[in-house]
Amino acid sequence: MTQVARTPRTDRPNASSRGFAARVSLGRRFTPVSTEFLMIASTALLLTIFGLVMVLSATSADAVSKGANPMDGAMRQGIFALLGIPLMFLVSRVPIAFLKKMAWPALFGAVALQLLVFTPLGDSGGGNRNWIKVAGLTLQPSEFLKLALAVWIGYVLMRKQTMLGTWHQVFIPVVPVSALAIGTVLAGKDLGTSMVLVLIMLGCLFFSGVKLRLFIIPVILGVLSVLALALTSEDRMRRITAVCSDMSDYEKNCYQSIHGMWGMATGGIFGVGLGNSQEKYGWLPAAGNDFIFAIVGEELGLIGCLVVLALFATFAIGVFHIIRKTNDPFIRVAAGGITVWIVGQAIFNVGVVIGLFPVMGVPLPFMSQGGTALLAVLIACGVLLAFARTVPAVERGKVTR
């Protein structure tokens, strides 16, 4: 009896091929992140830690004078940081397709949350009604509205990418829906946050590649709206028209601005030392909030201020690299809007502290005391990190073609 030789089956992987597949799978899972990812994540973490240190320094004196724990302010801020940093990295793993699907629900949810300020849960402060109190916690819904608006405009303009040459395709629904969302904040008399939201809308339109003649119209409308809101409020006009270059209006409209500039001037180049600020001892209002940059200038001097500005510049450069390299219009527009929000708000805040702008009540991102603001900006950084994860794939695609 003759025996038929059996040929080995080739459809079953051997040990070496299984090992190779496992290495490929692990390689994909642990692919090094992009330079843009590192720039955004590192600056966000450094600014957050820097902010916690400065909040502790700026609020401890006032807490001691009131008989409270000097660590209270920093501990509350730290709780939101411990919640926000893991959320940032968790959101960075979210697929871009999921972010697109969540654009409309996120905007509706943010507007609904903002409308809660006009219910019994709402709380007022400084003439603005822009907070809600839930279970003893004070939240500012408009901070989440900033992120939701940027992502939503990015999604809408992505869908209309081929139709942005005509004005009605650019304006509808972006301008009416944005105006409605901004109106919910204006109804609470918060002009500073409303200006930031207008800036986000204009930034998204700019990065969408809208023709200049179509972009100028919303710019003019935005400027006219801000002017109208300023002119119709006696309190806003008082702050805008105040001249703080001398001591003539020290006790009325310029008290906070003058003390902020005194703090910056006292610090000099190297500062008076961490924790040694004099302005925080009841002289400078909102030392841990809107004017924390003045405490940085006083305690750490020009060097400390330049470090903060350099971190924000590094953050902006990292995002602009993503915008330049991506082929996805959603990523380009949403990342542009988020960057204009964070960097633009930082410019506003620093400008107020050094006397370039009137006091607007706009916090310094990452650093000013305020848990909701910190949480919202860290989640926004998570969205940017999700965008940054697409950059290596784009570059590999260009190499292999």
Residue pairs with C-beta under 8 A, 6 or more apart in sequence:
13 21
31 392
32 392
33 388
33 389
33 392
34 388
34 389
34 391
34 392
35 318
35 321
36 318
36 319
36 321
36 322
36 325
36 388
36 391
37 92
37 318
37 385
37 388
37 389
37 391
38 318
39 314
39 315
39 317
39 318
39 321
40 315
40 318
40 319
40 381
40 384
40 385
40 388
41 88
41 89
41 92
41 381
41 385
42 314
43 311
43 312
43 314
43 315
43 318
44 88
44 315
44 366
44 377
44 378
44 381
45 85
46 311
47 308
47 311
47 312
47 315
47 365
47 366
47 367
48 81
48 84
48 85
48 366
48 367
48 374
48 378
50 307
50 308
50 311
50 366
50 367
51 77
51 292
51 364
51 366
51 367
51 368
51 374
52 74
52 77
52 78
52 81
53 274
54 288
54 292
54 295
54 296
54 299
54 367
55 73
55 74
55 77
55 288
55 292
55 367
55 368
55 369
56 70
56 71
56 73
56 74
57 274
57 275
57 277
57 280
57 295
57 299
58 73
58 277
58 280
58 287
58 288
58 292
58 295
58 369
59 70
59 72
59 73
59 74
59 280
59 287
59 288
59 369
60 70
60 71
60 73
60 74
60 275
61 70
61 277
61 280
61 281
61 282
62 280
62 281
62 282
62 287
62 288
63 69
63 70
63 71
63 72
63 73
64 70
65 281
65 282
69 75
73 288
73 369
76 371
77 369
77 370
77 371
77 374
79 371
80 371
80 372
80 374
80 375
81 374
81 378
83 375
84 374
84 375
84 377
84 378
84 379
85 378
87 375
87 378
87 379
87 382
88 378
88 379
88 381
88 382
88 385
89 382
89 385
90 382
91 379
91 382
91 383
91 385
91 386
92 382
92 385
92 386
92 388
92 389
93 386
93 389
94 382
94 383
94 386
95 386
96 328
96 330
96 331
96 386
96 387
96 390
99 151
99 330
99 334
99 383
99 386
100 155
100 158
100 330
102 151
103 151
103 152
103 154
103 155
103 156
104 152
104 155
106 147
106 148
106 151
106 152
107 148
107 149
107 151
107 152
107 177
107 181
109 148
110 141
110 144
110 145
110 147
110 148
110 149
110 181
111 145
111 148
111 180
111 181
111 184
113 132
113 141
113 144
113 145
114 141
114 142
114 145
114 181
114 184
114 185
115 184
116 122
116 132
116 141
117 123
117 129
117 130
117 131
117 132
117 141
117 188
118 129
118 187
118 188
119 132
121 132
121 133
121 134
122 129
122 131
122 132
123 129
123 131
123 132
123 133
123 138
124 131
125 131
126 361
127 189
127 235
128 188
128 189
128 190
128 361
129 187
129 188
129 189
129 190
130 140
130 141
130 142
130 185
130 188
130 190
130 193
131 138
131 139
131 140
132 138
132 139
132 141
133 139
137 371
138 372
139 371
139 372
140 370
140 372
140 373
141 372
142 185
142 188
142 190
142 193
142 197
143 372
143 373
143 375
143 376
143 377
144 372
144 376
144 379
145 181
145 184
145 185
145 197
146 193
146 196
146 197
146 200
146 341
146 376
146 380
147 338
147 341
147 376
147 379
147 380
147 383
149 178
149 181
149 197
149 200
149 201
149 337
150 200
150 203
150 204
150 334
150 337
150 338
150 341
150 380
151 334
151 337
151 383
152 177
153 174
153 178
153 200
153 201
153 204
153 205
153 333
153 334
153 337
154 204
154 329
154 330
154 331
154 332
154 333
154 334
154 335
154 337
155 330
155 334
156 173
156 174
157 164
157 174
157 204
157 205
157 208
157 329
157 333
158 328
158 329
158 330
158 333
160 169
160 170
161 208
161 329
163 169
164 170
164 208
164 209
164 210
164 211
164 214
165 211
167 214
167 217
170 205
170 210
170 214
171 218
174 201
174 204
174 205
175 201
175 218
175 221
178 197
178 201
181 197
182 194
182 197
182 198
182 201
185 193
185 194
185 197
186 194
186 229
189 233
190 361
191 226
191 229
191 230
191 233
191 236
191 360
192 348
192 360
192 361
192 362
193 362
194 226
194 229
195 226
195 348
195 360
195 362
196 341
196 344
196 345
196 348
196 362
198 222
198 225
198 226
199 340
199 341
199 344
200 337
200 338
200 340
200 341
201 218
201 222
201 337
202 215
202 218
202 219
202 222
202 340
203 336
203 337
203 339
203 340
203 341
203 344
204 333
204 334
204 336
204 337
204 340
205 215
205 218
206 215
206 336
207 323
207 332
207 333
207 335
207 336
207 337
208 329
208 332
208 333
208 336
209 329
229 236
230 236
230 237
230 240
231 237
238 253
239 253
239 358
239 359
240 358
242 249
242 252
242 253
242 254
242 257
242 358
243 249
243 254
244 253
244 254
244 257
244 258
244 261
244 355
247 258
250 258
255 285
256 284
256 285
256 286
256 291
256 359
257 352
257 355
257 359
259 279
259 283
259 284
259 285
259 294
260 279
260 284
260 291
260 294
260 352
260 353
260 354
260 355
261 294
261 353
261 354
261 355
262 279
263 277
263 278
263 279
263 284
263 291
263 294
263 295
263 297
263 298
264 294
264 297
264 298
264 305
264 353
264 354
266 272
266 278
266 279
266 298
267 297
267 298
267 299
267 300
267 301
267 302
267 304
268 301
268 302
269 301
269 302
269 303
270 300
270 301
270 302
270 303
271 297
271 298
271 299
271 300
271 301
271 303
271 304
272 278
272 298
272 299
272 301
273 299
274 299
274 300
275 299
276 299
277 287
277 295
277 298
277 299
278 298
279 287
279 294
279 295
279 298
280 287
280 288
280 295
284 291
284 294
284 295
285 291
287 294
287 295
288 295
288 368
288 369
289 363
289 368
289 369
289 370
290 349
290 352
290 359
290 361
290 362
290 363
290 364
290 368
291 352
291 353
292 364
292 367
292 368
292 369
293 305
293 308
293 349
293 350
293 353
293 364
293 367
294 353
296 304
296 305
296 308
296 367
297 304
297 305
297 353
300 307
308 367
309 350
312 342
312 343
312 346
315 339
315 342
315 343
316 339
316 343
318 388
319 335
319 338
319 339
319 384
320 339
321 391
322 331
322 335
322 384
322 387
322 388
322 391
323 331
323 332
323 335
323 336
323 339
325 391
325 394
325 395
326 332
326 335
326 387
326 390
326 391
326 394
327 394
328 390
331 387
331 390
334 383
334 387
335 384
335 387
338 380
338 383
338 384
339 384
341 380
342 365
342 377
342 380
345 362
345 363
345 364
345 365
346 364
346 365
348 357
348 360
348 362
349 362
349 363
349 364
349 365
349 368
350 364
351 357
352 358
352 359
352 360
352 362
363 369
363 370
363 373
365 373
365 377
366 374
366 377
